[in-house]
């Protein structure tokens, strides 16, 4: 199922139906990264100015700015998963409508997440991702641990976030959580695919739309035959699930 979903996403993200969404997603991702870069640069400049390193140690001042360039680049890589998930949440309903309508026309269509719920998902994930990646960033200088910690943490975070966004179009929150736990191995593996792409320059800009497309397909395959049950009353759905 996962391999089929990965290839389907790779094939479709450049299709005419998704190309416009893809370009908007790349533009928004770059814009957010530029804003983060400018903010971090300003903070670093304020730090150096307040500590006045150039007055006492001019060579340290120059070396600090050199390290700042590399350090800020590394920081952006660690912040990219949070940015990608925010962008994906913004465009997921557009992506899902295209994929569901093209590849699953016989299934009941999903419903766009309510704005408040989508906003809550985005804020919750962004905060959690920032916290986890800040911890991973502290491990950056420990060889053998840095990349591993970054990869494992973001495989879990991205898999969870993308699955909840895709499944949330069809199921209530408690059912989304149950499905995610039921298929946690597959969801984690899908998150690992997205986390691996985050590590590849240029390709990491495709992660929001690729991840959303992949997870829409994966959710459909994991819940095959259940979508029609959503048209039934809640009590009937519960009896079918327990039978």
MARMARTOR-284922 format. One record per residue: residue in three letters; x, y, z of N, C-alpha, C, O in turn. Coordinates in steps of 0.02 Angstrom, whole numbers, padded with zeros to 5 digits, always signed. Layout:
BEGIN
ALAXYZXYZXYZXYZ/...
END
This chain:
BEGIN
UNK+00041-00060+00000+00000+00000+00000+00043+00063+00000+00030+00110-00038/UNK+00094+00064+00043+00135+00123+00048+00173+00136-00017+00175+00193-00041/UNK+00202+00084-00046+00240+00093-00108+00195+00119-00163+00214+00163-00201/UNK+00134+00091-00167+00087+00115-00218+00070+00189-00206+00065+00227-00254/UNK+00062+00208-00144+00045+00278-00127+00102+00325-00144+00091+00380-00168/UNK+00164+00303-00130+00223+00344-00145+00229+00355-00221+00239+00412-00242/UNK+00222+00302-00260+00228+00310-00333+00170+00351-00362+00179+00389-00408/UNK+00111+00341-00333+00053+00381-00356+00064+00455-00343+00049+00497-00385/UNK+00092+00471-00284+00105+00541-00267+00159+00570-00313+00153+00626-00337/UNK+00213+00531-00324+00267+00555-00367+00243+00567-00438+00266+00612-00472/UNK+00196+00527-00460+00169+00534-00528+00122+00592-00534+00119+00625-00586/UNK+00084+00606-00481+00030+00655-00487+00048+00727-00469+00015+00773-00491/UNK+00101+00737-00429+00113+00805-00406+00132+00853-00464+00124+00913-00458/UNK+00156+00825-00519+00173+00867-00577+00118+00865-00631+00127+00892-00685/UNK+00062+00833-00615+00007+00831-00663-00025+00900-00668-00020+00940-00622/UNK-00058+00914-00725-00089+00981-00733-00136+00999-00676-00140+01057-00656/UNK-00173+00950-00649-00222+00965-00597-00190+00989-00532-00219+01029-00496/UNK-00129+00964-00518-00096+00982-00455-00039+01031-00465-00012+01058-00416/UNK-00019+01044-00527+00039+01086-00539+00030+01157-00511+00076+01185-00482/UNK-00029+01184-00520-00042+01252-00495-00036+01255-00419-00008+01302-00391/UNK-00064+01204-00385-00060+01201-00312+00013+01192-00291+00035+01222-00241/UNK+00051+01152-00329+00121+01140-00312+00161+01204-00314+00201+01218-00269/UNK+00152+01244-00367+00190+01307-00373+00172+01355-00316+00216+01390-00290/UNK+00109+01358-00299+00089+01402-00243+00118+01377-00178+00139+01417-00135/UNK+00121+01311-00169+00149+01282-00109+00224+01298-00104+00248+01317-00050/UNK+00260+01291-00159+00332+01307-00159+00343+01380-00143+00387+01397-00104/UNK+00302+01424-00173+00308+01495-00160+00296+01512-00087+00333+01552-00058/UNK+00244+01482-00057+00230+01496+00013+00285+01468+00058+00304+01500+00107/UNK+00310+01409+00042+00364+01379+00082+00426+01423+00082+00456+01436+00134/UNK+00445+01447+00022+00504+01490+00016+00493+01555+00054+00538+01579+00088/UNK+00433+01584+00048+00418+01647+00082+00424+01639+00157+00452+01682+00191/UNK+00397+01584+00185+00401+01573+00257+00473+01562+00279+00494+01586+00332/UNK+00512+01525+00239+00582+01513+00256+00622+01578+00254+00666+01589+00296/UNK+00607+01621+00206+00641+01686+00202+00625+01728+00264+00670+01760+00293/UNK+00562+01728+00285+00543+01765+00345+00580+01739+00406+00603+01777+00449/UNK+00584+01672+00411+00620+01642+00468+00694+01661+00464+00724+01678+00515/UNK+00723+01658+00405+00794+01676+00395+00806+01748+00418+00854+01762+00454/UNK+00764+01794+00396+00772+01864+00414+00766+01874+00489+00803+01912+00519/UNK+00718+01839+00520+00709+01845+00592+00769+01819+00630+00792+01851+00677/UNK+00795+01760+00610+00853+01733+00644+00915+01776+00634+00955+01786+00680/UNK+00923+01803+00573+00979+01847+00558+00977+01909+00602+01028+01931+00628/UNK+00918+01938+00610+00909+01997+00652+00926+01982+00724+00959+02021+00758/UNK+00903+01925+00749+00917+01906+00818+00992+01898+00829+01019+01919+00880/UNK+01026+01866+00781+01097+01855+00788+01135+01922+00785+01184+01931+00822/UNK+01113+01967+00742+01144+02032+00737+01136+02071+00802+01184+02104+00825/UNK+01078+02068+00832+01066+02102+00896+01111+02072+00950+01139+02109+00991/UNK+01118+02006+00950+01162+01973+00999+01234+01996+00994+01265+02013+01044/UNK+01260+01998+00932+01329+02020+00922+01338+02094+00941+01389+02112+00970/UNK+01289+02134+00925+01293+02206+00940+01294+02218+01015+01332+02258+01041/UNK+01250+02182+01051+01246+02191+01124+01309+02168+01159+01328+02196+01211/UNK+01342+02116+01131+01402+02089+01164+01465+02123+01138+01519+02113+01166/UNK+01459+02162+01084+01514+02203+01058+01579+02163+01051+01631+02183+01078/UNK+01576+02107+01017+01635+02066+01008+01688+02100+00966+01748+02089+00976/UNK+01666+02141+00917+01713+02171+00870+01760+02220+00905+01817+02229+00882/UNK+01738+02251+00959+01780+02300+00993+01841+02268+01025+01895+02298+01027/UNK+01833+02207+01051+01887+02174+01087+01923+02122+01045+01984+02116+01046/UNK+01883+02083+01009+01911+02029+00969+01884+02032+00898+01836+01997+00882/UNK+01913+02073+00854+01886+02081+00786+01884+02015+00747+01837+02004+00709/UNK+01935+01972+00757+01936+01909+00720+01879+01863+00741+01852+01825+00701/UNK+01861+01866+00806+01805+01826+00830+01740+01850+00800+01695+01811+00784/UNK+01735+01916+00792+01675+01945+00762+01665+01918+00691+01610+01899+00672/UNK+01720+01918+00652+01715+01894+00583+01699+01819+00582+01658+01797+00542/UNK+01732+01781+00626+01720+01709+00628+01648+01694+00650+01618+01646+00626/UNK+01622+01735+00695+01553+01725+00718+01503+01734+00662+01454+01697+00656/UNK+01515+01785+00620+01469+01796+00564+01473+01738+00514+01423+01719+00484/UNK+01534+01711+00505+01542+01653+00460+01502+01594+00486+01466+01560+00449/UNK+01510+01580+00551+01473+01525+00581+01398+01538+00580+01358+01491+00574/UNK+01380+01602+00586+01309+01618+00586+01277+01598+00520+01221+01572+00519/UNK+01312+01608+00465+01284+01589+00400+01271+01515+00396+01217+01493+00375/UNK+01321+01474+00418+01312+01401+00418+01260+01381+00469+01217+01339+00455/UNK+01264+01412+00528+01217+01394+00581+01145+01409+00563+01100+01370+00578/UNK+01134+01467+00531+01066+01484+00511+01040+01437+00457+00981+01421+00456/UNK+01084+01415+00412+01064+01367+00361+01043+01301+00392+00992+01272+00373/UNK+01082+01278+00441+01065+01216+00476+00999+01224+00514+00957+01179+00514/UNK+00991+01283+00546+00929+01295+00583+00868+01293+00537+00816+01267+00556/UNK+00875+01319+00476+00819+01317+00429+00800+01245+00411+00741+01229+00404/UNK+00851+01202+00404+00837+01131+00389+00795+01100+00445+00749+01062+00433/UNK+00813+01117+00507+00777+01088+00564+00708+01119+00573+00664+01089+00604/UNK+00698+01178+00545+00632+01210+00549+00587+01192+00490+00527+01204+00491/UNK+00617+01164+00438+00579+01149+00377+00520+01102+00388+00468+01113+00358/UNK+00527+01049+00430+00468+01006+00441+00407+01044+00467+00351+01031+00445/UNK+00418+01090+00514+00362+01129+00540+00332+01173+00485+00271+01177+00479/UNK+00375+01205+00445+00351+01247+00391+00313+01204+00339+00260+01225+00315/UNK+00340+01145+00323+00308+01101+00274+00238+01080+00296+00191+01079+00256/UNK+00232+01063+00360+00167+01041+00385+00116+01097+00385+00057+01086+00371/UNK+00138+01158+00401+00092+01216+00399+00067+01227+00328+00008+01238+00317/UNK+00114+01224+00280+00095+01233+00209+00050+01177+00187+00001+01189+00151/UNK+00065+01115+00207+00024+01059+00187-00047+01066+00215-00095+01051+00180/UNK-00052+01088+00277-00119+01098+00306-00159+01149+00269-00220+01144+00263/UNK-00125+01199+00242-00159+01253+00205-00185+01228+00138-00239+01249+00116/UNK-00148+01183+00106-00167+01161+00039-00197+01091+00036-00217+01069-00017/UNK-00201+01056+00093-00221+00986+00090-00290+00976+00061-00300+00930+00021/UNK-00338+01018+00079-00406+01008+00053-00408+01016-00023-00444+00980-00057/UNK-00369+01064-00049-00366+01072-00122-00336+01010-00155-00361+00986-00206/UNK-00282+00984-00125-00250+00924-00152-00297+00864-00147-00304+00826-00195/UNK-00329+00857-00089-00373+00799-00079-00432+00799-00127-00452+00747-00152/UNK-00460+00857-00140-00516+00861-00187-00496+00838-00257-00534+00804-00291/UNK-00435+00856-00278-00411+00834-00344-00400+00759-00345-00423+00724-00390/UNK-00364+00733-00295-00347+00662-00293-00409+00619-00285-00418+00569-00319/UNK-00453+00638-00238-00514+00599-00227-00559+00598-00288-00587+00547-00306/UNK-00565+00657-00320-00609+00660-00378-00581+00622-00438-00619+00593-00477/UNK-00515+00621-00446-00484+00588-00504-00477+00513-00494-00491+00474-00539/UNK-00453+00493-00434-00436+00422-00424-00488+00382-00385-00487+00321-00387/UNK-00533+00416-00351-00584+00381-00311-00653+00412-00323-00686+00432-00275/UNK-00674+00416-00385-00737+00451-00400-00799+00416-00372-00850+00448-00362/UNK-00795+00350-00360-00853+00313-00335-00861+00319-00259-00914+00303-00233/UNK-00809+00343-00225-00813+00350-00152-00847+00415-00132-00844+00464-00169/UNK-00879+00416-00074-00906+00479-00049-00850+00530-00041-00797+00513-00015/UNK-00861+00592-00062-00808+00643-00056-00796+00662+00017-00841+00659+00058/UNK-00734+00682+00031-00718+00705+00098-00745+00775+00110-00764+00810+00063/UNK-00744+00795+00173-00767+00862+00191-00707+00903+00214-00665+00879+00252/UNK-00703+00964+00191-00648+01008+00212-00650+01016+00288-00703+01022+00318/UNK-00590+01015+00318-00587+01024+00391-00613+01093+00410-00597+01142+00376/UNK-00652+01098+00463-00673+01165+00487-00611+01208+00501-00559+01182+00522/UNK-00617+01272+00488-00560+01317+00495-00528+01313+00564-00467+01310+00570/UNK-00569+01312+00616-00543+01309+00684-00504+01246+00697-00451+01247+00728/UNK-00530+01189+00673-00495+01126+00683-00430+01123+00643-00380+01099+00668/UNK-00432+01148+00581-00371+01149+00541-00319+01194+00572-00259+01178+00572/UNK-00341+01252+00599-00295+01298+00632-00265+01266+00694-00205+01274+00708/UNK-00306+01229+00732-00282+01195+00792-00230+01143+00774-00179+01137+00807/UNK-00243+01104+00721-00195+01055+00697-00128+01089+00681-00075+01066+00702/UNK-00132+01144+00644-00071+01178+00623-00031+01206+00681+00030+01197+00684/UNK-00065+01239+00728-00031+01268+00786-00002+01213+00830+00055+01218+00853/UNK-00041+01161+00841-00016+01106+00884+00045+01073+00854+00095+01062+00888/UNK+00041+01059+00788+00098+01025+00757+00159+01070+00753+00215+01048+00766/UNK+00148+01134+00736+00205+01181+00731+00241+01186+00798+00303+01184+00800/UNK+00203+01192+00852+00234+01196+00918+00271+01133+00937+00327+01136+00962/UNK+00240+01075+00924+00272+01012+00940+00334+01001+00898+00385+00978+00923/UNK+00329+01017+00833+00385+01009+00787+00444+01053+00807+00501+01032+00805/UNK+00429+01116+00825+00482+01162+00846+00518+01135+00908+00579+01138+00913/UNK+00478+01111+00956+00507+01085+01018+00552+01025+01005+00609+01022+01028/UNK+00526+00977+00966+00564+00916+00952+00626+00931+00911+00680+00903+00924/UNK+00620+00976+00862+00678+00990+00819+00729+01034+00854+00788+01032+00836/UNK+00709+01073+00903+00757+01110+00943+00800+01061+00984+00860+01070+00992/UNK+00767+01009+01011+00805+00956+01046+00852+00921+00998+00909+00908+01015/UNK+00827+00905+00937+00869+00872+00888+00927+00918+00867+00982+00893+00854/UNK+00915+00983+00865+00967+01031+00847+01023+01031+00899+01081+01040+00882/UNK+01006+01022+00963+01056+01019+01015+01102+00959+01007+01158+00959+01031/UNK+01077+00908+00972+01117+00847+00960+01156+00851+00895+01187+00802+00874/UNK+01155+00910+00863+01185+00917+00797+01259+00899+00796+01284+00871+00747/UNK+01295+00915+00850+01367+00904+00852+01387+00835+00879+01445+00823+00894/UNK+01339+00791+00886+01354+00723+00909+01350+00677+00848+01295+00659+00827/UNK+01406+00656+00820+01406+00614+00759+01368+00549+00771+01372+00518+00824/UNK+01330+00529+00720+01293+00467+00724+01226+00473+00758+01183+00429+00751/UNK+01217+00527+00795+01154+00538+00831+01114+00593+00798+01053+00590+00796/UNK+01149+00645+00772+01115+00704+00747+01064+00688+00692+01005+00704+00698/UNK+01087+00657+00637+01043+00643+00581+00990+00591+00601+00932+00596+00581/UNK+01011+00542+00641+00964+00490+00663+00908+00519+00704+00849+00502+00694/UNK+00925+00564+00751+00873+00595+00793+00826+00637+00751+00765+00636+00761/UNK+00855+00676+00706+00814+00718+00662+00767+00675+00620+00707+00691+00614/UNK+00793+00621+00591+00753+00579+00546+00696+00544+00584+00639+00546+00561/UNK+00712+00513+00639+00661+00475+00676+00606+00521+00703+00547+00506+00698/UNK+00627+00578+00731+00578+00625+00759+00531+00650+00706+00470+00653+00717/UNK+00558+00668+00648+00515+00696+00596+00476+00643+00557+00424+00658+00529/UNK+00501+00582+00556+00462+00528+00526+00397+00520+00566+00343+00512+00537/UNK+00403+00521+00632+00343+00515+00674+00298+00576+00667+00237+00569+00658/UNK+00327+00636+00672+00287+00697+00670+00252+00707+00603+00193+00721+00601/UNK+00289+00699+00548+00260+00710+00482+00208+00656+00466+00155+00672+00438/UNK+00222+00593+00484+00173+00540+00472+00108+00554+00509+00054+00547+00482/UNK+00115+00572+00572+00055+00586+00613+00016+00645+00586-00045+00642+00578/UNK+00051+00700+00571+00016+00761+00548-00019+00750+00481-00078+00768+00474/UNK+00016+00722+00433-00013+00714+00366-00071+00664+00368-00122+00674+00334/UNK-00064+00611+00408-00119+00563+00412-00181+00594+00444-00236+00584+00420/UNK-00171+00632+00498-00228+00663+00531-00263+00713+00485-00325+00720+00487/UNK-00225+00749+00445-00256+00796+00398-00297+00760+00345-00352+00781+00328/UNK-00269+00706+00318-00304+00669+00265-00365+00632+00293-00419+00634+00264/UNK-00356+00598+00350-00411+00559+00379-00464+00604+00409-00523+00585+00412/UNK-00445+00664+00430-00493+00710+00461-00547+00734+00414-00597+00761+00436/UNK-00537+00724+00349-00589+00742+00301-00647+00692+00302-00701+00707+00276/UNK-00636+00634+00333-00688+00582+00332-00711+00559+00401-00767+00536+00409/UNK-00667+00566+00451-00682+00536+00515-00679+00588+00571-00643+00637+00566/UNK-00717+00577+00625-00711+00621+00684-00644+00610+00717-00611+00560+00706/UNK-00622+00658+00759-00555+00654+00789-00539+00589+00825-00484+00563+00818/UNK-00587+00562+00862-00573+00501+00900-00562+00442+00853-00522+00397+00867/UNK-00597+00441+00795-00588+00387+00747-00522+00396+00710-00489+00347+00693/UNK-00502+00458+00696-00438+00472+00665-00381+00444+00709-00335+00412+00684/UNK-00386+00458+00774-00334+00434+00820-00333+00358+00822-00279+00328+00824/UNK-00392+00326+00820-00394+00253+00821-00363+00224+00758-00326+00175+00761/UNK-00379+00253+00700-00351+00229+00637-00275+00238+00636-00239+00194+00613/UNK-00252+00294+00661-00180+00306+00662-00144+00256+00706-00091+00231+00688/UNK-00173+00240+00764-00142+00190+00807-00146+00120+00777-00100+00080+00784/UNK-00201+00106+00744-00210+00040+00713-00158+00028+00658-00135-00028+00649/UNK-00141+00081+00622-00094+00075+00565-00030+00114+00579+00000+00142+00533/UNK-00009+00116+00642+00047+00160+00661+00112+00142+00624+00152+00187+00609/UNK+00124+00079+00610+00185+00060+00574+00186+00088+00504+00237+00114+00481/UNK+00130+00082+00469+00125+00108+00400+00128+00184+00400+00161+00214+00357/UNK+00094+00215+00447+00095+00289+00451+00166+00313+00466+00187+00364+00438/UNK+00202+00278+00510+00271+00298+00525+00315+00290+00464+00358+00333+00450/UNK+00306+00236+00426+00346+00225+00366+00332+00280+00315+00378+00304+00281/UNK+00269+00301+00308+00253+00356+00263+00286+00421+00286+00311+00459+00246/UNK+00285+00432+00351+00320+00490+00378+00394+00488+00365+00426+00539+00355/UNK+00423+00427+00365+00494+00420+00351+00511+00440+00280+00564+00468+00267/UNK+00465+00425+00233+00475+00446+00164+00478+00522+00160+00522+00551+00127/UNK+00430+00555+00193+00429+00629+00193+00491+00657+00228+00520+00706+00205/UNK+00512+00627+00284+00570+00650+00321+00634+00643+00279+00678+00685+00283/UNK+00638+00589+00240+00696+00579+00197+00699+00634+00143+00753+00658+00128/UNK+00642+00653+00116+00641+00706+00066+00661+00774+00096+00691+00815+00062/UNK+00645+00784+00160+00663+00847+00193+00739+00856+00192+00763+00913+00190/UNK+00776+00802+00192+00850+00805+00194+00881+00819+00126+00941+00832+00122/UNK+00841+00817+00073+00867+00826+00005+00853+00898-00019+00795+00916-00027/UNK+00905+00938-00030+00894+01007-00054+00853+01008-00117+00858+00963-00158/UNK+00812+01059-00125+00767+01070-00182+00706+01023-00177+00649+01046-00178/UNK+00719+00958-00173+00663+00911-00167+00623+00924-00103+00563+00909-00101/UNK+00656+00951-00052+00619+00963+00011+00564+01015+00003+00518+01019+00044/UNK+00569+01056-00050+00516+01105-00063+00452+01071-00088+00398+01101-00087/UNK+00458+01008-00112+00400+00972-00137+00362+00935-00081+00308+00908-00092/UNK+00392+00933-00021+00365+00891+00032+00292+00906+00049+00254+00859+00057/UNK+00271+00969+00055+00201+00981+00075+00150+00948+00027+00104+00915+00050/UNK+00159+00958-00038+00110+00930-00085+00121+00856-00096+00073+00817-00101/UNK+00184+00834-00099+00198+00763-00105+00171+00725-00045+00137+00674-00053/UNK+00185+00750+00016+00161+00716+00075+00086+00714+00080+00057+00664+00099/UNK+00053+00769+00061-00020+00771+00063-00050+00722+00013-00096+00685+00030/UNK-00022+00721-00048-00047+00675-00099-00036+00602-00079-00081+00561-00085/UNK+00024+00588-00054+00039+00519-00033-00008+00497+00022-00032+00440+00022/UNK-00022+00541+00071-00062+00520+00128-00136+00515+00110-00172+00474+00139/UNK-00159+00554+00062-00228+00546+00039-00237+00476+00008-00285+00442+00023/UNK-00189+00456-00033-00191+00389-00062-00185+00335-00008-00223+00287-00009/UNK-00139+00344+00039-00128+00294+00090-00190+00286+00134-00210+00231+00151/UNK-00220+00342+00154-00281+00338+00194-00336+00301+00157-00370+00260+00187/UNK-00343+00314+00093-00394+00280+00054-00382+00205+00052-00428+00165+00057/UNK-00319+00185+00044-00303+00114+00040-00310+00079+00107-00332+00022+00110/UNK-00292+00114+00161-00298+00084+00227-00370+00078+00250-00387+00033+00289/UNK-00413+00121+00225-00484+00120+00247-00529+00097+00190-00588+00113+00189/UNK-00502+00059+00144-00542+00035+00087-00604-00003+00111-00598-00050+00152/UNK-00661+00016+00087-00723-00017+00106-00758+00015+00165-00816+00000+00179/UNK-00723+00060+00200-00754+00092+00258-00786+00159+00241-00831+00182+00277/UNK-00765+00189+00186-00789+00256+00171-00865+00258+00161-00898+00306+00182/UNK-00891+00206+00131-00964+00205+00120-01002+00204+00185-01059+00227+00189/UNK-00970+00178+00238-01003+00175+00303-01015+00243+00333-01055+00251+00378/UNK-00979+00294+00308-00988+00361+00335-01057+00389+00321-01080+00435+00354/UNK-01091+00360+00272-01159+00383+00256-01210+00355+00305-01268+00377+00305/UNK-01189+00306+00347-01234+00275+00394-01236+00315+00459-01190+00353+00473/UNK-01288+00306+00499-01290+00339+00564-01231+00318+00608-01203+00264+00598/UNK-01213+00360+00657-01156+00347+00700-01163+00279+00736-01114+00242+00741/UNK-01224+00263+00761-01234+00200+00797-01221+00140+00752-01192+00090+00774/UNK-01243+00145+00690-01233+00089+00643-01160+00081+00627-01135+00025+00621/UNK-01123+00138+00619-01052+00134+00605-01016+00100+00663-00970+00061+00652/UNK-01036+00116+00724-01004+00087+00782-01016+00011+00785-00970-00027+00802/UNK-01077-00010+00768-01091-00082+00769-01052-00119+00716-01029-00175+00728/UNK-01043-00088+00657-01003-00119+00604-00930-00124+00625-00897-00174+00610/UNK-00904-00073+00659-00835-00073+00679-00821-00127+00732-00768-00157+00733/UNK-00870-00139+00776-00862-00187+00830-00877-00258+00810-00862-00305+00846/UNK-00908-00266+00751-00928-00333+00730-00869-00372+00701-00877-00430+00681/
END
